[in-house]
Amino acid sequence: MDIKKLFGYEGKTVVITGSASGMSRSATKLLLELGAKVYAIDINPIDLPVTKSYQVDLSKKEEIDKLCDELPDKIDALFLCHGIAFFKGKELLVQKVNFYGQKYMTEVLLDRISDHGSITYISSVGGFGWQQVYDKCVELINLPTWADAIKWYEKHPELIKSAYVFAKQSLLSYVTYKCMDPKFINRKIRINAINPGDTITGLTDDFNKSTSPTNDAKEGEKMIENIFLKSWNGYPAKPEDMGYPMVVIGSDICSYMSGQLIYIDYGLTSSWTSASLLNSNNKTIEEISSDSQK
Ligand SMILES: NC(=O)c1ccc[n+]([C@@H]2O[C@H](COP(=O)([O-])OP(=O)(O)OC[C@H]3O[C@@H](n4cnc5c(N)ncnc54)[C@H](O)[C@@H]3O)[C@@H](O)[C@H]2O)c1
């Protein structure tokens, strides 16, 4: 069996964001190995031998518009992987980087995605419980313009207070809502997201700092360990543990998979679901996690 043929990336045009670091960098390397023509984008320089790289701030509508003008006319697979951690005062920036800019870029490029093409996002276990805000997310998703979305965010400070969580929940809602949208399904464009658990990447230090109430990286690291790793005596993932499965999901191997929110967390969120189904309704992630350690 020809493994490259099985993946189906050989000679195909792939656009991927966040390639300078972490999960996306590992995915980009594998895509190159599999013979794809890779157009890679990041706010930082990308040191991989891609077909073309672009240094763009994907929080900015004008920069996304200019980038999309320069990207190829036909795209077989799109991977939206860039992201940032949340620090107080950056609520709106986190929405733009981690969700709204990704939705916007998807919709600007949609006509250029091939029939039977794929779109894959990186959300997070942090988006767990997205169903509780689905109606609000759909309201946001249906707003016609970028400016409308910004106004909407400004009117909903309570929702974007947990900025990282809400942006990731929005992304999961988007996949759920759009997979059967005629603009996607009529051309058999598949749309999925992965939800990584704790992974050592370029974001680790920021996640540690932002988790601690005093921005203390050591304290934050301990807190993350308690929430994400302690319950299963676990260990953090490597970028490849996320980047490689994501490449598989966007490939022909998964040609019948769409609308899926794939948790890559060694079963952690399943243990939260189990605890919640058995006895923990309306508890926070931290409370459910601590229950499942008992
Ligand atoms: N690391 C984890 O534990 C973890 C867990 C769950 C989800 N995630 C998500 O995984 C995705 C990948 O992150 P990672 O962990 O590999 O981190 P990373 O920092 O190694 O990679 C993220 C990349 O996004 C780029 N980026 C950030 N802001 C940008 C902007 N405005 N415009 C263009 N590029 C920008 C960064 O330069 C970086 O190269 C993110 O969406 C993150 O939220 C990470």
The ligand as a MOL file (V3000), in Angstrom:
LIG
                    3D

  0  0  0     0  0            999 V3000
M  V30 BEGIN CTAB
M  V30 COUNTS 44 48 0 0 0
M  V30 BEGIN ATOM
M  V30 1 N -0.3360 23.8890 24.3150 0
M  V30 2 C -1.4530 23.4490 24.8960 0
M  V30 3 O -1.4540 22.8840 25.9940 0
M  V30 4 C -2.7770 23.6310 24.1700 0
M  V30 5 C -3.9020 22.9410 24.6560 0
M  V30 6 C -5.1110 23.0770 23.9780 0
M  V30 7 C -5.1810 23.8660 22.8470 0
M  V30 8 N -4.0930 24.5340 22.3820 0 CHG=1
M  V30 9 C -4.2190 25.3130 21.1570 0
M  V30 10 O -3.3360 24.8040 20.1910 0
M  V30 11 C -3.1050 25.7740 19.1860 0
M  V30 12 C -1.6380 25.7550 18.8150 0
M  V30 13 O -0.8860 26.2990 19.8870 0
M  V30 14 P 0.4620 25.6440 20.4570 0
M  V30 15 O 0.1360 25.1020 21.7850 0
M  V30 16 O 1.0800 24.7900 19.4340 0 CHG=-1
M  V30 17 O 1.2860 26.9840 20.7400 0
M  V30 18 P 2.4750 27.7080 19.9720 0
M  V30 19 O 2.6510 29.0300 20.6150 0
M  V30 20 O 3.6620 26.8090 19.9260 0
M  V30 21 O 1.8730 27.9080 18.4990 0
M  V30 22 C 0.9200 28.9020 18.2270 0
M  V30 23 C 1.3710 29.6960 17.0080 0
M  V30 24 O 0.3670 30.6990 16.7280 0
M  V30 25 C 1.0450 31.8770 16.3150 0
M  V30 26 N 0.2100 33.0650 16.5180 0
M  V30 27 C -0.2080 33.5900 17.6940 0
M  V30 28 N -0.8920 34.7220 17.4890 0
M  V30 29 C -0.9330 34.9190 16.1430 0
M  V30 30 C -1.4770 35.9260 15.3140 0
M  V30 31 N -2.1300 36.9880 15.8290 0
M  V30 32 N -1.3250 35.8130 13.9860 0
M  V30 33 C -0.6430 34.7740 13.4460 0
M  V30 34 N -0.0920 33.7910 14.1790 0
M  V30 35 C -0.2290 33.8610 15.5190 0
M  V30 36 C 2.2870 31.9250 17.2070 0
M  V30 37 O 3.2970 32.7720 16.6970 0
M  V30 38 C 2.6910 30.4430 17.2420 0
M  V30 39 O 3.6270 30.1370 16.2240 0
M  V30 40 C -3.6200 27.0900 19.7550 0
M  V30 41 O -4.8430 27.4000 19.1250 0
M  V30 42 C -3.8390 26.7740 21.2310 0
M  V30 43 O -4.8530 27.5530 21.7830 0
M  V30 44 C -2.8850 24.4370 23.0290 0
M  V30 END ATOM
M  V30 BEGIN BOND
M  V30 1 1 1 2
M  V30 2 2 2 3
M  V30 3 1 2 4
M  V30 4 1 4 5
M  V30 5 2 4 44
M  V30 6 2 5 6
M  V30 7 1 6 7
M  V30 8 2 7 8
M  V30 9 1 8 9
M  V30 10 1 8 44
M  V30 11 1 9 10
M  V30 12 1 9 42
M  V30 13 1 10 11
M  V30 14 1 11 12
M  V30 15 1 11 40
M  V30 16 1 12 13
M  V30 17 1 13 14
M  V30 18 2 14 15
M  V30 19 1 14 16
M  V30 20 1 14 17
M  V30 21 1 17 18
M  V30 22 2 18 19
M  V30 23 1 18 20
M  V30 24 1 18 21
M  V30 25 1 21 22
M  V30 26 1 22 23
M  V30 27 1 23 24
M  V30 28 1 23 38
M  V30 29 1 24 25
M  V30 30 1 25 26
M  V30 31 1 25 36
M  V30 32 1 26 27
M  V30 33 1 26 35
M  V30 34 2 27 28
M  V30 35 1 28 29
M  V30 36 1 29 30
M  V30 37 2 29 35
M  V30 38 1 30 31
M  V30 39 2 30 32
M  V30 40 1 32 33
M  V30 41 2 33 34
M  V30 42 1 34 35
M  V30 43 1 36 37
M  V30 44 1 36 38
M  V30 45 1 38 39
M  V30 46 1 40 41
M  V30 47 1 40 42
M  V30 48 1 42 43
M  V30 END BOND
M  V30 END CTAB
M  END
